[in-house]
Amino acid sequence: MTETRIATPLIAILLAWGLHWLGGFPLLAIATIALAVFGWANRPARNNLPIADLIAGQWLALWALSGGLWFAAVASHIFPYPGWIGALVMYHVLLWLWNERDDYWRHIFAGAAAAIITLFFAALSHGWLK
């Protein structure tokens, strides 16, 4: 299980970047929702795909970056460094803080909260908030 937890962020970022490159934020959003629904539907059989909710949560954390880039009409192959690092670090910090149990909703809520926090810091760093 440790190997899965170490490899999952790398898998998540590479897949998210690929989805963003192919279809921008809409494709990443659709894929995130589909994976989250799949993870929810397969909760009783978590042993078959234990990382579905982990990846869905991490993709949700990346929505702020992907959505911002898409709405700003930035070329789809660009997925800049501080955004994805910040989102994934915040996601994992929130998971660590909410470590009561390892359930599906913890990953989804951590991803949503990480996206909101990432969006806030992006607004601060780009001067949208004064």
Phi and psi in radians as a Rosetta constraint file:
Dihedral C 1 N 2 CA 2 C 2 CIRCULARHARMONIC -1.081 0.35
Dihedral N 2 CA 2 C 2 N 3 CIRCULARHARMONIC -0.709 0.35
Dihedral C 2 N 3 CA 3 C 3 CIRCULARHARMONIC -1.081 0.35
Dihedral N 3 CA 3 C 3 N 4 CIRCULARHARMONIC -0.667 0.35
Dihedral C 3 N 4 CA 4 C 4 CIRCULARHARMONIC -1.118 0.35
Dihedral N 4 CA 4 C 4 N 5 CIRCULARHARMONIC -0.762 0.35
Dihedral C 4 N 5 CA 5 C 5 CIRCULARHARMONIC -1.177 0.35
Dihedral N 5 CA 5 C 5 N 6 CIRCULARHARMONIC -0.538 0.35
Dihedral C 5 N 6 CA 6 C 6 CIRCULARHARMONIC -1.351 0.35
Dihedral N 6 CA 6 C 6 N 7 CIRCULARHARMONIC -0.719 0.35
Dihedral C 6 N 7 CA 7 C 7 CIRCULARHARMONIC -1.393 0.35
Dihedral N 7 CA 7 C 7 N 8 CIRCULARHARMONIC -0.422 0.35
Dihedral C 7 N 8 CA 8 C 8 CIRCULARHARMONIC -1.037 0.35
Dihedral N 8 CA 8 C 8 N 9 CIRCULARHARMONIC -0.789 0.35
Dihedral C 8 N 9 CA 9 C 9 CIRCULARHARMONIC -1.067 0.35
Dihedral N 9 CA 9 C 9 N 10 CIRCULARHARMONIC -0.665 0.35
Dihedral C 9 N 10 CA 10 C 10 CIRCULARHARMONIC -1.143 0.35
Dihedral N 10 CA 10 C 10 N 11 CIRCULARHARMONIC -0.791 0.35
Dihedral C 10 N 11 CA 11 C 11 CIRCULARHARMONIC -1.060 0.35
Dihedral N 11 CA 11 C 11 N 12 CIRCULARHARMONIC -0.794 0.35
Dihedral C 11 N 12 CA 12 C 12 CIRCULARHARMONIC -1.070 0.35
Dihedral N 12 CA 12 C 12 N 13 CIRCULARHARMONIC -0.805 0.35
Dihedral C 12 N 13 CA 13 C 13 CIRCULARHARMONIC -1.192 0.35
Dihedral N 13 CA 13 C 13 N 14 CIRCULARHARMONIC -0.693 0.35
Dihedral C 13 N 14 CA 14 C 14 CIRCULARHARMONIC -1.150 0.35
Dihedral N 14 CA 14 C 14 N 15 CIRCULARHARMONIC -0.753 0.35
Dihedral C 14 N 15 CA 15 C 15 CIRCULARHARMONIC -1.168 0.35
Dihedral N 15 CA 15 C 15 N 16 CIRCULARHARMONIC -0.719 0.35
Dihedral C 15 N 16 CA 16 C 16 CIRCULARHARMONIC -1.106 0.35
Dihedral N 16 CA 16 C 16 N 17 CIRCULARHARMONIC -0.763 0.35
Dihedral C 16 N 17 CA 17 C 17 CIRCULARHARMONIC -1.098 0.35
Dihedral N 17 CA 17 C 17 N 18 CIRCULARHARMONIC -0.752 0.35
Dihedral C 17 N 18 CA 18 C 18 CIRCULARHARMONIC -1.066 0.35
Dihedral N 18 CA 18 C 18 N 19 CIRCULARHARMONIC -0.770 0.35
Dihedral C 18 N 19 CA 19 C 19 CIRCULARHARMONIC -1.135 0.35
Dihedral N 19 CA 19 C 19 N 20 CIRCULARHARMONIC -0.729 0.35
Dihedral C 19 N 20 CA 20 C 20 CIRCULARHARMONIC -1.107 0.35
Dihedral N 20 CA 20 C 20 N 21 CIRCULARHARMONIC -0.715 0.35
Dihedral C 20 N 21 CA 21 C 21 CIRCULARHARMONIC -1.110 0.35
Dihedral N 21 CA 21 C 21 N 22 CIRCULARHARMONIC -0.733 0.35
Dihedral C 21 N 22 CA 22 C 22 CIRCULARHARMONIC -1.298 0.35
Dihedral N 22 CA 22 C 22 N 23 CIRCULARHARMONIC -0.659 0.35
Dihedral C 22 N 23 CA 23 C 23 CIRCULARHARMONIC -2.506 0.35
Dihedral N 23 CA 23 C 23 N 24 CIRCULARHARMONIC 0.233 0.35
Dihedral C 23 N 24 CA 24 C 24 CIRCULARHARMONIC 1.177 0.35
Dihedral N 24 CA 24 C 24 N 25 CIRCULARHARMONIC -2.834 0.35
Dihedral C 24 N 25 CA 25 C 25 CIRCULARHARMONIC -1.048 0.35
Dihedral N 25 CA 25 C 25 N 26 CIRCULARHARMONIC -0.697 0.35
Dihedral C 25 N 26 CA 26 C 26 CIRCULARHARMONIC -1.009 0.35
Dihedral N 26 CA 26 C 26 N 27 CIRCULARHARMONIC -0.719 0.35
Dihedral C 26 N 27 CA 27 C 27 CIRCULARHARMONIC -1.190 0.35
Dihedral N 27 CA 27 C 27 N 28 CIRCULARHARMONIC -0.722 0.35
Dihedral C 27 N 28 CA 28 C 28 CIRCULARHARMONIC -1.108 0.35
Dihedral N 28 CA 28 C 28 N 29 CIRCULARHARMONIC -0.712 0.35
Dihedral C 28 N 29 CA 29 C 29 CIRCULARHARMONIC -1.114 0.35
Dihedral N 29 CA 29 C 29 N 30 CIRCULARHARMONIC -0.788 0.35
Dihedral C 29 N 30 CA 30 C 30 CIRCULARHARMONIC -1.108 0.35
Dihedral N 30 CA 30 C 30 N 31 CIRCULARHARMONIC -0.766 0.35
Dihedral C 30 N 31 CA 31 C 31 CIRCULARHARMONIC -1.127 0.35
Dihedral N 31 CA 31 C 31 N 32 CIRCULARHARMONIC -0.682 0.35
Dihedral C 31 N 32 CA 32 C 32 CIRCULARHARMONIC -1.109 0.35
Dihedral N 32 CA 32 C 32 N 33 CIRCULARHARMONIC -0.824 0.35
Dihedral C 32 N 33 CA 33 C 33 CIRCULARHARMONIC -1.101 0.35
Dihedral N 33 CA 33 C 33 N 34 CIRCULARHARMONIC -0.758 0.35
Dihedral C 33 N 34 CA 34 C 34 CIRCULARHARMONIC -1.085 0.35
Dihedral N 34 CA 34 C 34 N 35 CIRCULARHARMONIC -0.766 0.35
Dihedral C 34 N 35 CA 35 C 35 CIRCULARHARMONIC -1.183 0.35
Dihedral N 35 CA 35 C 35 N 36 CIRCULARHARMONIC -0.650 0.35
Dihedral C 35 N 36 CA 36 C 36 CIRCULARHARMONIC -1.138 0.35
Dihedral N 36 CA 36 C 36 N 37 CIRCULARHARMONIC -0.735 0.35
Dihedral C 36 N 37 CA 37 C 37 CIRCULARHARMONIC -1.138 0.35
Dihedral N 37 CA 37 C 37 N 38 CIRCULARHARMONIC -0.734 0.35
Dihedral C 37 N 38 CA 38 C 38 CIRCULARHARMONIC -1.069 0.35
Dihedral N 38 CA 38 C 38 N 39 CIRCULARHARMONIC -0.769 0.35
Dihedral C 38 N 39 CA 39 C 39 CIRCULARHARMONIC -1.105 0.35
Dihedral N 39 CA 39 C 39 N 40 CIRCULARHARMONIC -0.696 0.35
Dihedral C 39 N 40 CA 40 C 40 CIRCULARHARMONIC -1.154 0.35
Dihedral N 40 CA 40 C 40 N 41 CIRCULARHARMONIC -0.745 0.35
Dihedral C 40 N 41 CA 41 C 41 CIRCULARHARMONIC -1.182 0.35
Dihedral N 41 CA 41 C 41 N 42 CIRCULARHARMONIC -0.463 0.35
Dihedral C 41 N 42 CA 42 C 42 CIRCULARHARMONIC -1.832 0.35
Dihedral N 42 CA 42 C 42 N 43 CIRCULARHARMONIC 0.372 0.35
Dihedral C 42 N 43 CA 43 C 43 CIRCULARHARMONIC -0.983 0.35
Dihedral N 43 CA 43 C 43 N 44 CIRCULARHARMONIC -0.746 0.35
Dihedral C 43 N 44 CA 44 C 44 CIRCULARHARMONIC -1.093 0.35
Dihedral N 44 CA 44 C 44 N 45 CIRCULARHARMONIC -0.501 0.35
Dihedral C 44 N 45 CA 45 C 45 CIRCULARHARMONIC -1.861 0.35
Dihedral N 45 CA 45 C 45 N 46 CIRCULARHARMONIC 0.747 0.35
Dihedral C 45 N 46 CA 46 C 46 CIRCULARHARMONIC -0.986 0.35
Dihedral N 46 CA 46 C 46 N 47 CIRCULARHARMONIC -0.431 0.35
Dihedral C 46 N 47 CA 47 C 47 CIRCULARHARMONIC -1.139 0.35
Dihedral N 47 CA 47 C 47 N 48 CIRCULARHARMONIC -0.406 0.35
Dihedral C 47 N 48 CA 48 C 48 CIRCULARHARMONIC -1.302 0.35
Dihedral N 48 CA 48 C 48 N 49 CIRCULARHARMONIC -0.658 0.35
Dihedral C 48 N 49 CA 49 C 49 CIRCULARHARMONIC -2.554 0.35
Dihedral N 49 CA 49 C 49 N 50 CIRCULARHARMONIC 1.344 0.35
Dihedral C 49 N 50 CA 50 C 50 CIRCULARHARMONIC -1.269 0.35
Dihedral N 50 CA 50 C 50 N 51 CIRCULARHARMONIC -0.140 0.35
Dihedral C 50 N 51 CA 51 C 51 CIRCULARHARMONIC -1.842 0.35
Dihedral N 51 CA 51 C 51 N 52 CIRCULARHARMONIC 0.077 0.35
Dihedral C 51 N 52 CA 52 C 52 CIRCULARHARMONIC -1.057 0.35
Dihedral N 52 CA 52 C 52 N 53 CIRCULARHARMONIC -0.817 0.35
Dihedral C 52 N 53 CA 53 C 53 CIRCULARHARMONIC -1.254 0.35
Dihedral N 53 CA 53 C 53 N 54 CIRCULARHARMONIC -0.534 0.35
Dihedral C 53 N 54 CA 54 C 54 CIRCULARHARMONIC -1.127 0.35
Dihedral N 54 CA 54 C 54 N 55 CIRCULARHARMONIC -0.818 0.35
Dihedral C 54 N 55 CA 55 C 55 CIRCULARHARMONIC -1.211 0.35
Dihedral N 55 CA 55 C 55 N 56 CIRCULARHARMONIC -0.707 0.35
Dihedral C 55 N 56 CA 56 C 56 CIRCULARHARMONIC -1.055 0.35
Dihedral N 56 CA 56 C 56 N 57 CIRCULARHARMONIC -0.724 0.35
Dihedral C 56 N 57 CA 57 C 57 CIRCULARHARMONIC -1.129 0.35
Dihedral N 57 CA 57 C 57 N 58 CIRCULARHARMONIC -0.711 0.35
Dihedral C 57 N 58 CA 58 C 58 CIRCULARHARMONIC -1.202 0.35
Dihedral N 58 CA 58 C 58 N 59 CIRCULARHARMONIC -0.678 0.35
Dihedral C 58 N 59 CA 59 C 59 CIRCULARHARMONIC -1.126 0.35
Dihedral N 59 CA 59 C 59 N 60 CIRCULARHARMONIC -0.684 0.35
Dihedral C 59 N 60 CA 60 C 60 CIRCULARHARMONIC -1.071 0.35
Dihedral N 60 CA 60 C 60 N 61 CIRCULARHARMONIC -0.693 0.35
Dihedral C 60 N 61 CA 61 C 61 CIRCULARHARMONIC -1.069 0.35
Dihedral N 61 CA 61 C 61 N 62 CIRCULARHARMONIC -0.523 0.35
Dihedral C 61 N 62 CA 62 C 62 CIRCULARHARMONIC -1.488 0.35
Dihedral N 62 CA 62 C 62 N 63 CIRCULARHARMONIC -0.058 0.35
Dihedral C 62 N 63 CA 63 C 63 CIRCULARHARMONIC -1.026 0.35
Dihedral N 63 CA 63 C 63 N 64 CIRCULARHARMONIC -0.678 0.35
Dihedral C 63 N 64 CA 64 C 64 CIRCULARHARMONIC -1.054 0.35
Dihedral N 64 CA 64 C 64 N 65 CIRCULARHARMONIC -0.782 0.35
Dihedral C 64 N 65 CA 65 C 65 CIRCULARHARMONIC -1.169 0.35
Dihedral N 65 CA 65 C 65 N 66 CIRCULARHARMONIC -0.925 0.35
Dihedral C 65 N 66 CA 66 C 66 CIRCULARHARMONIC -1.071 0.35
Dihedral N 66 CA 66 C 66 N 67 CIRCULARHARMONIC -0.787 0.35
Dihedral C 66 N 67 CA 67 C 67 CIRCULARHARMONIC -1.113 0.35
Dihedral N 67 CA 67 C 67 N 68 CIRCULARHARMONIC -0.752 0.35
Dihedral C 67 N 68 CA 68 C 68 CIRCULARHARMONIC -1.083 0.35
Dihedral N 68 CA 68 C 68 N 69 CIRCULARHARMONIC -0.761 0.35
Dihedral C 68 N 69 CA 69 C 69 CIRCULARHARMONIC -1.137 0.35
Dihedral N 69 CA 69 C 69 N 70 CIRCULARHARMONIC -0.701 0.35
Dihedral C 69 N 70 CA 70 C 70 CIRCULARHARMONIC -1.178 0.35
Dihedral N 70 CA 70 C 70 N 71 CIRCULARHARMONIC -0.787 0.35
Dihedral C 70 N 71 CA 71 C 71 CIRCULARHARMONIC -1.184 0.35
Dihedral N 71 CA 71 C 71 N 72 CIRCULARHARMONIC -0.470 0.35
Dihedral C 71 N 72 CA 72 C 72 CIRCULARHARMONIC -1.488 0.35
Dihedral N 72 CA 72 C 72 N 73 CIRCULARHARMONIC 0.011 0.35
Dihedral C 72 N 73 CA 73 C 73 CIRCULARHARMONIC 1.039 0.35
Dihedral N 73 CA 73 C 73 N 74 CIRCULARHARMONIC 0.653 0.35
Dihedral C 73 N 74 CA 74 C 74 CIRCULARHARMONIC -1.353 0.35
Dihedral N 74 CA 74 C 74 N 75 CIRCULARHARMONIC 2.536 0.35
Dihedral C 74 N 75 CA 75 C 75 CIRCULARHARMONIC -0.899 0.35
Dihedral N 75 CA 75 C 75 N 76 CIRCULARHARMONIC 2.413 0.35
Dihedral C 75 N 76 CA 76 C 76 CIRCULARHARMONIC -1.181 0.35
Dihedral N 76 CA 76 C 76 N 77 CIRCULARHARMONIC -0.343 0.35
Dihedral C 76 N 77 CA 77 C 77 CIRCULARHARMONIC -1.389 0.35
Dihedral N 77 CA 77 C 77 N 78 CIRCULARHARMONIC -0.191 0.35
Dihedral C 77 N 78 CA 78 C 78 CIRCULARHARMONIC -1.515 0.35
Dihedral N 78 CA 78 C 78 N 79 CIRCULARHARMONIC 2.165 0.35
Dihedral C 78 N 79 CA 79 C 79 CIRCULARHARMONIC -2.457 0.35
Dihedral N 79 CA 79 C 79 N 80 CIRCULARHARMONIC 1.380 0.35
Dihedral C 79 N 80 CA 80 C 80 CIRCULARHARMONIC -1.113 0.35
Dihedral N 80 CA 80 C 80 N 81 CIRCULARHARMONIC 2.640 0.35
Dihedral C 80 N 81 CA 81 C 81 CIRCULARHARMONIC -0.924 0.35
Dihedral N 81 CA 81 C 81 N 82 CIRCULARHARMONIC -1.011 0.35
Dihedral C 81 N 82 CA 82 C 82 CIRCULARHARMONIC -1.109 0.35
Dihedral N 82 CA 82 C 82 N 83 CIRCULARHARMONIC -0.543 0.35
Dihedral C 82 N 83 CA 83 C 83 CIRCULARHARMONIC -1.142 0.35
Dihedral N 83 CA 83 C 83 N 84 CIRCULARHARMONIC -0.903 0.35
Dihedral C 83 N 84 CA 84 C 84 CIRCULARHARMONIC -1.298 0.35
Dihedral N 84 CA 84 C 84 N 85 CIRCULARHARMONIC -0.567 0.35
Dihedral C 84 N 85 CA 85 C 85 CIRCULARHARMONIC -1.140 0.35
Dihedral N 85 CA 85 C 85 N 86 CIRCULARHARMONIC -0.843 0.35
Dihedral C 85 N 86 CA 86 C 86 CIRCULARHARMONIC -1.044 0.35
Dihedral N 86 CA 86 C 86 N 87 CIRCULARHARMONIC -0.766 0.35
Dihedral C 86 N 87 CA 87 C 87 CIRCULARHARMONIC -1.113 0.35
Dihedral N 87 CA 87 C 87 N 88 CIRCULARHARMONIC -0.796 0.35
Dihedral C 87 N 88 CA 88 C 88 CIRCULARHARMONIC -1.256 0.35
Dihedral N 88 CA 88 C 88 N 89 CIRCULARHARMONIC -0.633 0.35
Dihedral C 88 N 89 CA 89 C 89 CIRCULARHARMONIC -1.128 0.35
Dihedral N 89 CA 89 C 89 N 90 CIRCULARHARMONIC -0.782 0.35
Dihedral C 89 N 90 CA 90 C 90 CIRCULARHARMONIC -1.079 0.35
Dihedral N 90 CA 90 C 90 N 91 CIRCULARHARMONIC -0.707 0.35
Dihedral C 90 N 91 CA 91 C 91 CIRCULARHARMONIC -1.030 0.35
Dihedral N 91 CA 91 C 91 N 92 CIRCULARHARMONIC -0.830 0.35
Dihedral C 91 N 92 CA 92 C 92 CIRCULARHARMONIC -1.252 0.35
Dihedral N 92 CA 92 C 92 N 93 CIRCULARHARMONIC -0.561 0.35
Dihedral C 92 N 93 CA 93 C 93 CIRCULARHARMONIC -1.127 0.35
Dihedral N 93 CA 93 C 93 N 94 CIRCULARHARMONIC -0.774 0.35
Dihedral C 93 N 94 CA 94 C 94 CIRCULARHARMONIC -1.134 0.35
Dihedral N 94 CA 94 C 94 N 95 CIRCULARHARMONIC -0.680 0.35
Dihedral C 94 N 95 CA 95 C 95 CIRCULARHARMONIC -1.048 0.35
Dihedral N 95 CA 95 C 95 N 96 CIRCULARHARMONIC -0.731 0.35
Dihedral C 95 N 96 CA 96 C 96 CIRCULARHARMONIC -1.145 0.35
Dihedral N 96 CA 96 C 96 N 97 CIRCULARHARMONIC -0.688 0.35
Dihedral C 96 N 97 CA 97 C 97 CIRCULARHARMONIC -1.201 0.35
Dihedral N 97 CA 97 C 97 N 98 CIRCULARHARMONIC -0.605 0.35
Dihedral C 97 N 98 CA 98 C 98 CIRCULARHARMONIC -1.728 0.35
Dihedral N 98 CA 98 C 98 N 99 CIRCULARHARMONIC 0.848 0.35
Dihedral C 98 N 99 CA 99 C 99 CIRCULARHARMONIC -1.577 0.35
Dihedral N 99 CA 99 C 99 N 100 CIRCULARHARMONIC 0.548 0.35
Dihedral C 99 N 100 CA 100 C 100 CIRCULARHARMONIC -1.100 0.35
Dihedral N 100 CA 100 C 100 N 101 CIRCULARHARMONIC -0.785 0.35
Dihedral C 100 N 101 CA 101 C 101 CIRCULARHARMONIC -2.727 0.35
Dihedral N 101 CA 101 C 101 N 102 CIRCULARHARMONIC 2.863 0.35
Dihedral C 101 N 102 CA 102 C 102 CIRCULARHARMONIC -1.727 0.35
Dihedral N 102 CA 102 C 102 N 103 CIRCULARHARMONIC 1.371 0.35
Dihedral C 102 N 103 CA 103 C 103 CIRCULARHARMONIC -2.028 0.35
Dihedral N 103 CA 103 C 103 N 104 CIRCULARHARMONIC 2.943 0.35
Dihedral C 103 N 104 CA 104 C 104 CIRCULARHARMONIC -1.011 0.35
Dihedral N 104 CA 104 C 104 N 105 CIRCULARHARMONIC -0.860 0.35
Dihedral C 104 N 105 CA 105 C 105 CIRCULARHARMONIC -1.171 0.35
Dihedral N 105 CA 105 C 105 N 106 CIRCULARHARMONIC -0.486 0.35
Dihedral C 105 N 106 CA 106 C 106 CIRCULARHARMONIC -1.043 0.35
Dihedral N 106 CA 106 C 106 N 107 CIRCULARHARMONIC -0.725 0.35
Dihedral C 106 N 107 CA 107 C 107 CIRCULARHARMONIC -1.196 0.35
Dihedral N 107 CA 107 C 107 N 108 CIRCULARHARMONIC -0.712 0.35
Dihedral C 107 N 108 CA 108 C 108 CIRCULARHARMONIC -1.181 0.35
Dihedral N 108 CA 108 C 108 N 109 CIRCULARHARMONIC -0.807 0.35
Dihedral C 108 N 109 CA 109 C 109 CIRCULARHARMONIC -1.139 0.35
Dihedral N 109 CA 109 C 109 N 110 CIRCULARHARMONIC -0.674 0.35
Dihedral C 109 N 110 CA 110 C 110 CIRCULARHARMONIC -1.113 0.35
Dihedral N 110 CA 110 C 110 N 111 CIRCULARHARMONIC -0.699 0.35
Dihedral C 110 N 111 CA 111 C 111 CIRCULARHARMONIC -1.130 0.35
Dihedral N 111 CA 111 C 111 N 112 CIRCULARHARMONIC -0.766 0.35
Dihedral C 111 N 112 CA 112 C 112 CIRCULARHARMONIC -1.134 0.35
Dihedral N 112 CA 112 C 112 N 113 CIRCULARHARMONIC -0.769 0.35
Dihedral C 112 N 113 CA 113 C 113 CIRCULARHARMONIC -1.141 0.35
Dihedral N 113 CA 113 C 113 N 114 CIRCULARHARMONIC -0.698 0.35
Dihedral C 113 N 114 CA 114 C 114 CIRCULARHARMONIC -1.108 0.35
Dihedral N 114 CA 114 C 114 N 115 CIRCULARHARMONIC -0.665 0.35
Dihedral C 114 N 115 CA 115 C 115 CIRCULARHARMONIC -1.124 0.35
Dihedral N 115 CA 115 C 115 N 116 CIRCULARHARMONIC -0.740 0.35
Dihedral C 115 N 116 CA 116 C 116 CIRCULARHARMONIC -1.144 0.35
Dihedral N 116 CA 116 C 116 N 117 CIRCULARHARMONIC -0.762 0.35
Dihedral C 116 N 117 CA 117 C 117 CIRCULARHARMONIC -1.137 0.35
Dihedral N 117 CA 117 C 117 N 118 CIRCULARHARMONIC -0.729 0.35
Dihedral C 117 N 118 CA 118 C 118 CIRCULARHARMONIC -1.081 0.35
Dihedral N 118 CA 118 C 118 N 119 CIRCULARHARMONIC -0.747 0.35
Dihedral C 118 N 119 CA 119 C 119 CIRCULARHARMONIC -1.094 0.35
Dihedral N 119 CA 119 C 119 N 120 CIRCULARHARMONIC -0.716 0.35
Dihedral C 119 N 120 CA 120 C 120 CIRCULARHARMONIC -1.062 0.35
Dihedral N 120 CA 120 C 120 N 121 CIRCULARHARMONIC -0.834 0.35
Dihedral C 120 N 121 CA 121 C 121 CIRCULARHARMONIC -1.205 0.35
Dihedral N 121 CA 121 C 121 N 122 CIRCULARHARMONIC -0.552 0.35
Dihedral C 121 N 122 CA 122 C 122 CIRCULARHARMONIC -1.142 0.35
Dihedral N 122 CA 122 C 122 N 123 CIRCULARHARMONIC -0.737 0.35
Dihedral C 122 N 123 CA 123 C 123 CIRCULARHARMONIC -1.107 0.35
Dihedral N 123 CA 123 C 123 N 124 CIRCULARHARMONIC -0.683 0.35
Dihedral C 123 N 124 CA 124 C 124 CIRCULARHARMONIC -1.145 0.35
Dihedral N 124 CA 124 C 124 N 125 CIRCULARHARMONIC -0.841 0.35
Dihedral C 124 N 125 CA 125 C 125 CIRCULARHARMONIC -1.249 0.35
Dihedral N 125 CA 125 C 125 N 126 CIRCULARHARMONIC -0.466 0.35
Dihedral C 125 N 126 CA 126 C 126 CIRCULARHARMONIC -1.666 0.35
Dihedral N 126 CA 126 C 126 N 127 CIRCULARHARMONIC 0.082 0.35
Dihedral C 126 N 127 CA 127 C 127 CIRCULARHARMONIC 1.377 0.35
Dihedral N 127 CA 127 C 127 N 128 CIRCULARHARMONIC 0.331 0.35
Dihedral C 127 N 128 CA 128 C 128 CIRCULARHARMONIC -1.342 0.35
Dihedral N 128 CA 128 C 128 N 129 CIRCULARHARMONIC -0.440 0.35
Dihedral C 128 N 129 CA 129 C 129 CIRCULARHARMONIC -1.878 0.35
Dihedral N 129 CA 129 C 129 N 130 CIRCULARHARMONIC 2.237 0.35
